[in-house]
Amino acid sequence: MPVADLSTLPPQERAEKSLLFKPFQLGGMGRLEHRIALAPLTRNRGRPSDKHEGTWVPWDIQTKYYTQRATKGGLLISEALPISLQARAGSMFNVPGIFTDEQKEGWKSVVEAVKPTGAVFVAQLFHGGRSGGHTALSRAVSSSATRIESSLMGGPGDVPDEMTLEDIKRTIGDYVQCAKNAIEAGFDGIEIHGGNGYLPDQFLHSNVNKRTDAYGGSIGNRNRFVIELCEAVASAIGPDKFGLRLAPYGFFNETRGTQRTEQWSELCRALAPKGYAYIHFMEARYDEVLSEQTKLSALGQEMSTDFSSDGLPTLEPFRAILGKDTPMIVAGGYDTENCWEVVDSGRADIIAFGRFFTSNPDLVWRIQNGKELVKYIRPLFYVWPEGKPAQGYVDFANHEENVHTQEEKLVLEEHKKRGIVVAKPGWQLSQDGVQLGEIFV
Ligand SMILES: Cc1cc2nc3c(=O)[nH]c(=O)nc-3n(C[C@H](O)[C@H](O)[C@H](O)COP(=O)(O)O)c2cc1C
């Protein structure tokens, strides 16, 4: 049941009363003790494999990163893990996958080390489709032979090969195999990355999917790949260990499909009865490369028939269709203030934090105790200074009132030397280049 407005209460009292810090059973994945999750974040810190060309494996640094962010009964969603060489796409360098035995063993070590924290750890499975273009080791595929055109997205890109029915079958098989690998490695469940213009999203969007067979040409047909994929993976590992991520209002990787509300509503109608552990949505306001304002005005122009000029597209229609039996995670632009109401009002069950979790390993504690957040360092999201992969990755400290172990003390000392920059309210929502100068590197 939604609870009353708690915003005037002191932080700890608010936390005691709010649903944000109440337990939640996440299907068969596990029991959460609170509703704050680590969003999937690609950080490109894998170790190059010396066994398989073009692959990377997780190592100690991932163990440290996830352990720092783990809490008892807290949900951790892994970075996007490519399911094959082809899935990696040309752009995913230094990204550890989960398709070789070496990668599976690597993740097993990470998961084993994280498990004692009591966190619920889910692996996100990824296929880039057309996003990275062809490589020497594999060709890029997509729903259709439509390339990324915009220079903002690094275009014009390579024209991908349109997937044959055989390709579709094989690719779903790759997802299934990697889902099994993830469960065998000890993950509590898997999430399919169905947003951000990657392969599943390339089937959903009408500007990318130009197929005239059963996988294109209508809303129902464009949904088919995602529905079949979910069914195949869920039946391999159990539907209650399965989650799907969607970005119905995303633009990233040139996803400019029409009839978005209808498309994703119909998809949700198909997913609702399946007993999946959750569906994870990205909020319309968030975009990887556009500022919030630019994103919203572009959405407004594109979707003038879908929502009124005084309102933004919301996730509420999807929540209503999915109902309370399919838990909903939301992500995109949440901070220490706006995260409470969305759970307390019943609009979502769990909030996933991305950027602020990079720079605040003890984010859950900070929210619970009403502490300020530290700014993240955008230039170190995907790259690092030569030989220093820890920078911007595992060198952010806990709040000084929340430092217990010797290791935490050392990280704090180092962090203080560099200078701790506190985030200003609203700062995280704007993503234009202006901020790059503000961020220390
Ligand atoms: C550095 C970075 C890497 C990301 N990698 C992924 C990813 O691997 N998979 C995914 O589904 N989303 C990815 N995202 C999106 C985040 O999961 C999240 O939805 C987004 O950052 C919005 O949440 P925030 O406002 O709390 O940062 C990434 C975002 C960032 C900033």
The ligand as an ORCA input file, in Angstrom:
! r2SCAN-3c Opt
* xyz 0 1
  C      28.690      4.821    -17.827
  C      27.342      4.259    -18.156
  C      27.250      2.953    -18.603
  C      26.002      2.390    -18.846
  N      25.933      1.076    -19.221
  C      24.731      0.474    -19.339
  C      24.647     -0.922    -19.577
  O      25.651     -1.628    -19.669
  N      23.415     -1.466    -19.671
  C      22.268     -0.709    -19.548
  O      21.157     -1.246    -19.639
  N      22.335      0.613    -19.296
  C      23.526      1.210    -19.172
  N      23.587      2.547    -18.834
  C      22.352      3.244    -18.407
  C      22.215      3.140    -16.873
  O      21.898      1.816    -16.487
  C      21.121      4.060    -16.314
  O      19.885      3.657    -16.829
  C      21.391      5.510    -16.653
  O      22.679      5.888    -16.220
  C      20.342      6.426    -16.015
  O      20.396      6.334    -14.620
  P      21.083      7.514    -13.743
  O      20.345      8.766    -14.075
  O      20.884      7.074    -12.324
  O      22.513      7.592    -14.150
  C      24.825      3.163    -18.661
  C      24.942      4.482    -18.224
  C      26.162      5.041    -17.969
  C      26.249      6.448    -17.468
*
